[in-house]
Amino acid sequence: MSGTRVVFSCDGDYTVTGDGAVACAGTWMAQVMPAPFDISQIDPAVWWGHFGAGFMIIASFFVMGRKIKAIIGVVK
């Protein structure tokens, strides 16, 4: 299990002993932790696709706002 990160959890209550050690009233269980997020794992094409989609959403609201403003100006 080299390189695998685990975290220990207790299915009972935690208690702290007089010398500062943590004791478990139940059983200790080891759970495998997922790998931390690494930005280098993201495919650049996918990243640019998501960026473009977000930009298009914001741009569409901007364009709609400009058109609504123009229509209101004509109506007045």
Distance bins in CASP14 RR format, pairs under 12 A and 6 or more apart:
PFRMAT RR
TARGET T0000
AUTHOR 0000-0000-0000
RMODE 2
METHOD distances of the structure
MODEL  1
1 30 0 0 0 0 1 0 0 0 0 0 0
1 32 0 0 0 0 1 0 0 0 0 0 0
1 33 0 0 0 0 0 1 0 0 0 0 0
3 32 0 0 0 0 0 1 0 0 0 0 0
3 33 0 0 0 0 0 1 0 0 0 0 0
3 35 0 0 0 0 1 0 0 0 0 0 0
4 30 0 0 0 0 1 0 0 0 0 0 0
4 31 0 0 0 0 0 1 0 0 0 0 0
4 32 1 0 0 1 0 0 0 0 0 0 0
4 33 0 0 0 0 1 0 0 0 0 0 0
4 34 0 0 0 0 0 1 0 0 0 0 0
4 35 0 0 0 0 1 0 0 0 0 0 0
5 30 0 0 0 0 0 1 0 0 0 0 0
5 31 0 0 0 0 1 0 0 0 0 0 0
5 32 1 0 0 1 0 0 0 0 0 0 0
5 33 1 0 1 0 0 0 0 0 0 0 0
5 34 0 0 0 0 1 0 0 0 0 0 0
5 35 1 0 0 1 0 0 0 0 0 0 0
5 36 0 0 0 0 1 0 0 0 0 0 0
6 28 0 0 0 0 0 1 0 0 0 0 0
6 29 0 0 0 0 1 0 0 0 0 0 0
6 30 1 0 1 0 0 0 0 0 0 0 0
6 31 1 0 0 1 0 0 0 0 0 0 0
6 32 1 0 1 0 0 0 0 0 0 0 0
6 33 1 0 0 1 0 0 0 0 0 0 0
6 34 0 0 0 0 0 1 0 0 0 0 0
7 28 0 0 0 0 0 1 0 0 0 0 0
7 29 0 0 0 0 1 0 0 0 0 0 0
7 30 1 0 0 1 0 0 0 0 0 0 0
7 31 1 0 1 0 0 0 0 0 0 0 0
7 32 0 0 0 0 1 0 0 0 0 0 0
7 33 1 0 1 0 0 0 0 0 0 0 0
7 34 0 0 0 0 0 1 0 0 0 0 0
8 14 0 0 0 0 0 1 0 0 0 0 0
8 22 0 0 0 0 1 0 0 0 0 0 0
8 24 0 0 0 0 1 0 0 0 0 0 0
8 27 0 0 0 0 0 1 0 0 0 0 0
8 28 1 0 1 0 0 0 0 0 0 0 0
8 29 1 0 0 1 0 0 0 0 0 0 0
8 30 1 0 1 0 0 0 0 0 0 0 0
8 31 1 0 0 1 0 0 0 0 0 0 0
8 32 0 0 0 0 0 1 0 0 0 0 0
8 33 0 0 0 0 0 1 0 0 0 0 0
9 22 0 0 0 0 0 1 0 0 0 0 0
9 24 0 0 0 0 1 0 0 0 0 0 0
9 26 0 0 0 0 0 1 0 0 0 0 0
9 27 0 0 0 0 1 0 0 0 0 0 0
9 28 1 0 0 1 0 0 0 0 0 0 0
9 29 1 0 1 0 0 0 0 0 0 0 0
9 30 0 0 0 0 1 0 0 0 0 0 0
9 31 1 0 0 1 0 0 0 0 0 0 0
9 32 0 0 0 0 0 1 0 0 0 0 0
9 33 0 0 0 0 0 1 0 0 0 0 0
10 22 0 0 0 0 1 0 0 0 0 0 0
10 23 0 0 0 0 1 0 0 0 0 0 0
10 24 1 1 0 0 0 0 0 0 0 0 0
10 25 1 0 0 1 0 0 0 0 0 0 0
10 26 1 0 0 1 0 0 0 0 0 0 0
10 27 1 0 0 1 0 0 0 0 0 0 0
10 28 1 0 1 0 0 0 0 0 0 0 0
10 29 1 0 0 1 0 0 0 0 0 0 0
10 30 0 0 0 0 0 1 0 0 0 0 0
10 31 0 0 0 0 0 1 0 0 0 0 0
11 24 1 0 0 1 0 0 0 0 0 0 0
11 25 0 0 0 0 1 0 0 0 0 0 0
11 26 1 0 1 0 0 0 0 0 0 0 0
11 27 1 0 1 0 0 0 0 0 0 0 0
11 28 0 0 0 0 1 0 0 0 0 0 0
11 29 1 0 0 1 0 0 0 0 0 0 0
11 31 0 0 0 0 0 1 0 0 0 0 0
12 22 0 0 0 0 0 1 0 0 0 0 0
12 23 0 0 0 0 0 1 0 0 0 0 0
12 24 1 0 0 1 0 0 0 0 0 0 0
12 25 1 0 1 0 0 0 0 0 0 0 0
12 26 1 0 1 0 0 0 0 0 0 0 0
12 27 1 0 0 1 0 0 0 0 0 0 0
12 28 0 0 0 0 1 0 0 0 0 0 0
12 29 0 0 0 0 0 1 0 0 0 0 0
13 22 0 0 0 0 0 1 0 0 0 0 0
13 23 0 0 0 0 1 0 0 0 0 0 0
13 24 1 0 0 1 0 0 0 0 0 0 0
13 25 1 0 1 0 0 0 0 0 0 0 0
13 26 1 0 0 1 0 0 0 0 0 0 0
14 20 0 0 0 0 0 1 0 0 0 0 0
14 21 0 0 0 0 0 1 0 0 0 0 0
14 22 1 0 1 0 0 0 0 0 0 0 0
14 23 1 0 0 1 0 0 0 0 0 0 0
14 24 1 0 0 1 0 0 0 0 0 0 0
14 25 1 0 0 1 0 0 0 0 0 0 0
14 26 0 0 0 0 1 0 0 0 0 0 0
14 28 0 0 0 0 0 1 0 0 0 0 0
15 21 0 0 0 0 1 0 0 0 0 0 0
15 22 1 0 0 1 0 0 0 0 0 0 0
15 23 1 0 1 0 0 0 0 0 0 0 0
15 24 1 0 0 1 0 0 0 0 0 0 0
15 25 1 0 0 1 0 0 0 0 0 0 0
15 26 0 0 0 0 0 1 0 0 0 0 0
16 22 1 0 1 0 0 0 0 0 0 0 0
16 23 1 0 0 1 0 0 0 0 0 0 0
16 24 0 0 0 0 0 1 0 0 0 0 0
17 23 1 0 1 0 0 0 0 0 0 0 0
17 24 0 0 0 0 0 1 0 0 0 0 0
22 28 0 0 0 0 1 0 0 0 0 0 0
35 41 0 0 0 0 1 0 0 0 0 0 0
39 47 0 0 0 0 1 0 0 0 0 0 0
40 47 0 0 0 0 0 1 0 0 0 0 0
41 47 0 0 0 0 0 1 0 0 0 0 0
42 48 0 0 0 0 0 1 0 0 0 0 0
42 49 0 0 0 0 0 1 0 0 0 0 0
42 50 0 0 0 0 1 0 0 0 0 0 0
42 51 0 0 0 0 0 1 0 0 0 0 0
43 49 0 0 0 0 1 0 0 0 0 0 0
43 50 0 0 0 0 0 1 0 0 0 0 0
44 50 0 0 0 0 0 1 0 0 0 0 0
44 51 0 0 0 0 0 1 0 0 0 0 0
45 51 0 0 0 0 0 1 0 0 0 0 0
45 52 0 0 0 0 0 1 0 0 0 0 0
46 52 0 0 0 0 0 1 0 0 0 0 0
46 53 0 0 0 0 0 1 0 0 0 0 0
47 53 0 0 0 0 0 1 0 0 0 0 0
47 54 0 0 0 0 0 1 0 0 0 0 0
48 54 0 0 0 0 0 1 0 0 0 0 0
48 55 0 0 0 0 0 1 0 0 0 0 0
49 55 0 0 0 0 1 0 0 0 0 0 0
49 56 0 0 0 0 1 0 0 0 0 0 0
50 56 0 0 0 0 0 1 0 0 0 0 0
50 57 0 0 0 0 0 1 0 0 0 0 0
51 57 0 0 0 0 0 1 0 0 0 0 0
51 58 0 0 0 0 0 1 0 0 0 0 0
52 58 0 0 0 0 1 0 0 0 0 0 0
52 59 0 0 0 0 1 0 0 0 0 0 0
52 60 0 0 0 0 0 1 0 0 0 0 0
53 59 0 0 0 0 0 1 0 0 0 0 0
53 60 0 0 0 0 0 1 0 0 0 0 0
54 60 0 0 0 0 1 0 0 0 0 0 0
54 61 0 0 0 0 0 1 0 0 0 0 0
55 61 0 0 0 0 0 1 0 0 0 0 0
55 62 0 0 0 0 0 1 0 0 0 0 0
56 62 0 0 0 0 0 1 0 0 0 0 0
56 63 0 0 0 0 0 1 0 0 0 0 0
57 63 0 0 0 0 0 1 0 0 0 0 0
57 64 0 0 0 0 0 1 0 0 0 0 0
58 64 0 0 0 0 0 1 0 0 0 0 0
58 65 0 0 0 0 0 1 0 0 0 0 0
59 65 0 0 0 0 0 1 0 0 0 0 0
59 66 0 0 0 0 0 1 0 0 0 0 0
60 66 0 0 0 0 0 1 0 0 0 0 0
60 67 0 0 0 0 0 1 0 0 0 0 0
61 67 0 0 0 0 0 1 0 0 0 0 0
61 68 0 0 0 0 0 1 0 0 0 0 0
62 68 0 0 0 0 0 1 0 0 0 0 0
62 69 0 0 0 0 0 1 0 0 0 0 0
63 69 0 0 0 0 0 1 0 0 0 0 0
63 70 0 0 0 0 0 1 0 0 0 0 0
64 70 0 0 0 0 0 1 0 0 0 0 0
64 71 0 0 0 0 0 1 0 0 0 0 0
65 71 0 0 0 0 1 0 0 0 0 0 0
65 72 0 0 0 0 1 0 0 0 0 0 0
66 72 0 0 0 0 0 1 0 0 0 0 0
66 73 0 0 0 0 0 1 0 0 0 0 0
67 73 0 0 0 0 0 1 0 0 0 0 0
67 74 0 0 0 0 0 1 0 0 0 0 0
68 74 0 0 0 0 0 1 0 0 0 0 0
68 75 0 0 0 0 0 1 0 0 0 0 0
69 75 0 0 0 0 0 1 0 0 0 0 0
69 76 0 0 0 0 0 1 0 0 0 0 0
70 76 0 0 0 0 0 1 0 0 0 0 0
END
